[in-house]
Amino acid sequence: MQEHSFIPKLGINKSAFWSEVKEKAKQHDMNEILAYMHLMLKKANKKQICKRTSRP
């Protein structure tokens, strides 16, 4: 799903994104799923792409 809509909205290359995910996961000894979720949020915030937030 991310490859078909979200990653293109960020304006980045799919392979570059997944390479960055793998590098981040390895560098911080973290699960790749958590790494890609973190990276998606970080890049979405940088591009000011709307995201859902929960209400208090």
N, C-alpha and C positions, 0 to 999 in steps of 0.2 A: 504494500500500500504506500509506504513512504516514497518508494522510487517512482511511483506514477503521478503523485500529486504534490506531496510536501517538499521533497528535495528540489524539484524544478521551480517551485515557488521561491525557494531560497536563492535560486540563480547559481547553483553550484553543480559541479560534475558529480554524477553518482559514484563513480569509482574513487574520486578524491574524498568524498564524504565517508565512504566505507573504509578507506585506508586510514583516515583520521580516527574513525571509531576504533579500529583495531589497534592503532598506535596508542590512543588514550587508555584503552583497556589494559594493554600490556604495561604501559608506563606506570599506571596506578594500581596494577594488580586487581582489576575489577572485571566483573562480568560484562561481556560485550553488549548485552541487552540494556543494562543500566548505562553503559557508556554511550550507546546511541541515543537513548532517551535524554540523557543530560546534554549531549551535543545538539540534539534537535531543539531543545528549549533555549540553549545558549544562542544558537544561530537565529532562531525565531525572534528572540528579544533584540538581537543586534539589528535585524532587518525590520523590526517593529511590525511583525506579522501578528495578527490577533491570536490570542490563545484564550482558552476558557479558564476561568478562575472560580474557585468555590466560594460561596458566601459564608461569612462567619456565623 
